[in-house]
Amino acid sequence: MGIIRRQTIKVTLVQYLSLIIGALSVIFIYPLNLEIHGLYISMMAIPTFVVPVVTLGAQFIGIRYFPEFKNSSNGNNGFLSLLLLITSVGFGIFMIVVFIFRSEIYHYYQEEPLLVRYLPWVIPMILLIALTNIFAVYCYNYSRTVVPMIVMQLPKILFPFLMLMFIFEWISRDVMIDGVILSLGLGLATLAFYLWSQRTLHFSAIRYPNGDRMKAGIIKFGLISMLTGLGSLVAISMDVFSIQYYLTLQDVSIYGIAVFMATVISIPYVSMMGIASPVISKAWSVNDMSEIELVYKKSSLNLFIIGLFFFLLIWVNLDDFYAVHPKGDLLKAGKWAFLFLGLSKLFDMITGVNDLIISNSKKYKFLLIASVVLAIWSIAFNLYLIPIYGILGAGIASASAFFVYNLMKWIFIQAQFGLNPFSRKTAYVLVLGLLSGLILLLIPSFLHPILMIAIKSILLGLMFGIPILYFNISPDLTSAFSTKMRLRKL
């Protein structure tokens, strides 16, 4: 757990640096041209949906089978070559499908001519993101997480600057989109160079340590994992696709800002998933249930504390943020969507690394069933609720889908493995969070909104953060905080 804690802290710091840039962009840049921001979100939503199919499950294979292929003397039996081969085959099949159905694809997007104009740019984005994900997974297997996480954040960091240059007419719209693709290519090249510098970039011949039977198992696992990941990403992307279809690119932008705020809550969760993956995979390979339970419980508690703090920080200050923002009246349309999305993220975090526990076990097929339920729920509710409630409908549909999805996984792990992530400390954190949030929401706005945001944020830190540390509810967080304080004194 020490490795996970250290790496999570480093990666979370990187992501929160990206978050600061993202927050400044939400406040000052994106509202300057909501349509362009909506175009960017819509374009990035397509690779998010397609990449798991293109890789044919290679991302998941990269975590599950690395312990068996690992052999530094012969380049890990050509494991990286295998992952890239699978991805190349998947991308080739994808291109054939796109060519056959190109007319239907353009017809689907015909109501948004700006998006249709830039659909060809999405193809290289898909390939670059797919390859970047493969190299990132390979880095995770060596417990190298900081550089991959920086690379993952690179487009999000650079796009606000590209958008500003477009707004000030320093570059054209085409060059702005080219800049996004260039940032993806730069990220891929950085990861390849990083692996080479660590002497872990091996393109040796592919060898299966356990023979052809292992090959069949990899194919089966990859396809099931691909379908499982596809179900999850249908739910993640369906809201954006549906808003773009029923509403406008401006609505996509407003909803995207609400999603961004909800994503802030789950940044530590994303970090934890990447870092804990090889740990849980290794524990399953030797059937170390005590290690799995330890990671499960600690991840649940730590993620819930951090997630609840940031959820409250945003929610109690949201009205003041809208009051001070020049386009607050427009952005306010995403307020209640954020509430549902934020609560969904919290439940995702409190259930810990449930996805990793199931996907690395022999019961991994259950995730396919859960993902099918997730996808059907998301499609049905988005198509039903968005025409009626607009952006709020998308928030309710997505949040409810992921709540049911995580509930199914939590019940399954409890029934199959006898593992439960919750403890009395979970209840303490929940009660403390509810009391802190209720008190802060009852405080009237009697000063300038910026001052109110500062006052409420400080009070939240005192009412929620101090008791967490004082009563040592999470030894990991207390230790991390104490270490930082000692370093500052030095």
N, C-alpha and C positions, 0 to 999 in steps of 0.2 A: 504493500500500500504506500510505502515511502516514495517509490518511483512515481506512482500515479499522482501523489500529492505534489511533488516537486514539478513534474511536467505539466500538470493541470494549472498550477500557479503561473508558470512561464507562458503557456499558451493563452491563458485567460488574459494576461497582461497585454499580449499581442493583439488579441481580439478586441479588448477594450480600447486600445489605441485606435484601431479601425472604427470602433464604435464612436469615439469622439469626433472623428472626421465625418462619420455617417450622421451623427446628431447635428453637427454644424451644417451639413448639407440639407438635412430635413428642414432646419430652421431658416437658412438663408439662401440656399441655391435651388433646390427642387421646386419650391413654389413659384420661382421666376418663370418656369415653363413646365407646367404639369404634363402637357402632352408629350414632350420629349422624355421626361422621366417615365411616363407610362409606356412609351415606346421601348425604353431600355428594359423595364420590368418584363414586358411582354416577350421581348426577344430572349431574355435570359431564362424565362419560364420554359421555353421549348427545350433547350439542352437539359434543364433540370428533369424534365419528363422523359426525355429520350435516352440520355446517357446510360442508365442501367440496362436498357435493351441493347444498345450498341456494344457494351462491354460483355454481354452474355453472362453476367454474374462474376466476371473476373475480379472485381473489387472484393467480393465476398470470399472467393476462392483464395485470394491473396492473403487473407487473414487466417482462414480455416486450415489451409494445408501447408503454410510456411513451416511450422515446426517439423513436419514430416520430410520436407524437401531440404531443410537447412543443412548445409555441408560446405563450410568455407573452402575446403580443399578443391572442390570441383565447381565452384560458382553456384552453389545451392541447387545443383542438378538442373541448371537451366530454368529455374522457376520464373525469373523475370521474362525470359524469352517466351515461356508458355503463356504468361499473362498477356503479353503484347500480341502474340499470335491469335489468341482468343478474341482480343479486342479488334484486331485487323479483320478477322472473319466477320465479326458482328457489324463493323462499319461498312464492309462491302455489301452485306445483305441489306443493311439499312439504305444504302444508296440506290440499290436496285428497287426497293419498295418505293422510295421517294420518286424515282423516275417514272414508275408505273402509275402512281397516284398523284402526279404533280398537278393535274388539272383540278382534282378534288381538293387538294391542299389550298391552292390559290382561291378557289371558290369559297372555302370556309372563311378566309380572311378578307373577302371582298368589301366588307363594310368599313374596313380600316385601310384605305389606300396607302397611308404612310407606312404601316406595318408590312403590307404587300411589297412595297418598294424595297424593303431591306430583308426579305426572307432569304435570298441567296447568301447573305452574310452569315446566316445562322449555321450553315453547313460547316464551315471551318471552325466556328465556335464549338460545335458539338464534338468534332474530332479532338480539338485541343483540350477541352475539358475532360473528355474520356481518358486521354493519355495522361493528363495531369493527375487524375484520380488514381490511376494505376501506380504511378511513381510515388504518389503520396502514401498509398497503402504500403508500398514496399519500404518507405521510410519508417512508417509506424512500427513495422516488424523489428526494427532495430532501436525502438524507443526514441526515435528522432522525430519530434513532433513540432518544434518551434518553426523551423524553416518551411515545412509543408503548410503550416497554418498561415504564415505570412503570405505565401504564394496564393493560397485560397482566398485571402482577403484583397489581393492586389487589384483586381478589377473594381471592387467596391471602393477602394481607396482612390484610384485614378479617375474613375468616371466623373465625380463631381468637378474635377479640374478640367476635364475634357468638355463637360457641359458648360462650364463658365466660359471657356474659350469660344465655344459655339455661340453663346448668348451675346458675347462682346464682338462677335463677327470676326474673330481672329482666325478661325478655321471653319470649313464648311461642315454640313451635317454628315456628309460621306466620310470626311476625314475623322470626325468624332467617332463614328462607328468603327472605322479602321483602327482607331486608337484603342478601342475596347478589345479588338481581336489581337492587336499587337501586345497588349498587356497579358492576354492569355498565353501567347507564344513565349513572351519573356518569362512568365511563371514556369512553363514547362521546361524551358532551357535552364532555368535556375535550379530546378529539382534534379535534372539530369547531371548538371555540373556538381551539385552538392553530393549526390550519390557517388559520383566518380572521385571526388575529393576525399570521401570517407572510405574509399576502396571497397564499395559494396555494389558498384554498377557492373553486373556480370551478364554477358550475352552468350553464355556457353550452350552447348547442345542439351536438348531436353532429355532427361532421364527420369523414369518413374521408379522411385525407390521400392515400391511394392508391386511392380509389374502392371500388366494390362488391367487387372481387376481395379487397381487404383485409378487408372484412366477412366474407366466407366463410372466410378464413384464421383470423380471430379466433374464429369459432364453432367451427371444427374444432379449433383449439388449446385452446380453453376446455373442450370436451367431453373431449378426450383427457387434459388435465391434471386434470380433475375425476375421471375414472376412475382415473388414476394416484394422485392424492391419496387417493381412497377406498380403494385397495388398501393404502396405507401405514397409514391410520387404522383399517382393519379389524384389522391386526396390533397397533396400539397399544391399541385398545379391547377386542379379543377376550378378553384375559386377565381384565379386570375384569368383562365381561359373563358370562364362563364361571364365574368364582369366585362371582359373585352368584347364578348359576343353580344350581350344584352345591353350594356351601357356604353361608356366611352373610354378613351385612353386617359382622360382626366380622372375619371372614377378609378381606373386602374392605379393611377398615381396616388390618389387619396387612400385607397385601400392598402397600397404598398407601403405607405408611411405608417399605417396602423400595424401592418405586419412587421415592419422594421422595429417598432417599439416593442412588440411582443417578442421579437427575436433577441432583443437586448437581454430579456429575462433568461433566455436559454443558452446564452453564450458559454457558460461553464459546462453545460450539458454536452454541447458539441465537442468541447475540449476533452471532457471525460471519456466520451465514446471512443475517440481516436486513440487515447492513451490506454484505456482499459482493455481494448480489443485483444492485443497479444497476450495480456496477463490472463484473461479469462480463457482464451484459446489454449494456452499452456496448461492452465489448471484442469481443464476438461481432459486434456491429453493424458494426464496422470491421475485423473479422477479425484482431484483435491477439492472436495466439496466445502471444506472449512475455509479455504481461500476464496472460493466463489461467494460463499455467504458473507464473508468479511467485506469484500468489495461491494456486494449488493447493499448491505446495510449502511456502510459508510458513504457510498455514493448517494444513496437516497437522502440521508440526513444532511450532508453537506450541500448537495444541490438544492434541496428544499429551502434551506436557510438563505442561501445566496439568491435563489430565484424569488422567494417571497419578499426579500428586502427590495429588490429592484422592481418587482411588480408594484409594491406599495409606493416606492419612490416616484414612479411614473403616474400612478392612478391619483394620488392625493394632490399632485401638482398639475394635472392635465388641464383643468379649467383655467388656471392661471397662465399656462402656456398658450392656450387658444386666445386668451384675452390680450396677450402682449404681441401675438404674431400678426403681421399685416394681413395675412389671408386666413386668419383663425376661423372665420365664419365658414369658409370652404372646408378646411381641414376637420372641423368639428363633426362633419358627417361620418368620420371614421371612429369617433369616440367609443360608441357601444360595441362596435366590431372589435376594437382593441380589448375591451373588457372580457369578451368571450374567448378571444384568441389567447389573451394573457393567462386566464384561468386554465385553459387547455395546456399551455406550456408548463404551468405549475404542476399539474397532475402528471405530465410527462416526466418532469424532474423528480417528483416525489416517488415515482415507481422505479427510479434508478436505472441501472443498466439491464433492464429486463430483456431488451432486444438481443443484446450480446449473449446473455445466458442461454436463451433458447436457440439462437442461430448457431452457436458453437457446440450444442448438444446433439445427441442422436434423435431428438424430437424436433429438429429444425423444420420439419414439414408443417408443423402447426402454424408457423408464421405465414405460410401460403394461405391457409384457411382464414386466418385473421386479416390478412391483407385484402383478400377478396371481399370480406365483409366491409372493411374500411373503404375500399374503392366504390362498391355499390352504394353504401351509405352516403359517401361524399358526392357522387354523381347525382343521385336522386334528390338529395336535399339542396344542393346548389341549384339544380335546374328548377326546383319547386320554389325555393325561398328568394332567390335573387330577383326574379320578375316582380315579386310582391314587396319585399323589404329592401331591395337594392344592396348596398354595401353591408348593411347589418345582416342581411340574409346570408351573405357569403361567410361572415364571421361566425354566425350560429352554426351553419352547415359544417364548416371545417372543424370548429371546436368540438362539436358533438361527435363527429366522426372519430377524431383522435381520442376523445374521452372513452368511447366504447372500445376502440382498438387497444388502448393501454389497460383498460379494465379486463379485457379478455386475456391479455398476456399475464397480468398480475395473478388472476385466478388460476391460470394454467400452471405457472411456476409453483404456486402454493400447493396445487393438487398433485403435480408430478414429482417435484423435487423437495417438497416440504420447506421451501425457503420463503421468508417474509421480510420485506425491507423495513417494516415499521417497528417502532418501539415507543416507550413512554416519552422519550425526548421529542419524537415527532409531534405528539400532542402538545407538549410544552411550547414548541415553536409555533404551532398553529394558533394557540390561544394568545400568545404574545403578539403575533402578527395581527390578529383580529382586533385586539384591544388598541394597539398602536394606530392601526388604520382608522378605526372608528373615532378615536380622539382627534386625529388630525383632520378628518373630514368634517368634524363639527366646528372647527376653527373658522370663523368668517374671514373673508378677504378684506382687511381694513387698511392695507397699505398697497403700494404699487405691486403689480403681479410678480415682477422680478424679485422684489424683497420678500414677498410671500413664499415664493419657491425656495429661496435661500433659508428662510425661517423653518418651513416645514421639513426641508431636507435635513437640517441640523437636528431638529426635534426627533425625526425618525431615527437618526443615528443614535441618539441618546436613549430613546425609549425601546428600540429594538436591538440595535447592535451591542450596546453596553451590557445588557443582561445576558446576551448570548455568550459574550466573552467572560463576564464575571463568574457565571455559574458553570463555565466550561462545558457547555452543552455539546459542542463539537471540539474534541481535542485537536483535530487536524487544523481547523480554522484558528483556534486559540494559539496553537504552536506557530502557524504561519504569520499571524499578526504579531506575536512576540518577537519572532525573528526579524521582521521588518523594523520594529521599534528599536531593537538592539543595533541593527545596521545604521539606522538614522543617527543614533547617539554616537556611533563611531565616526 
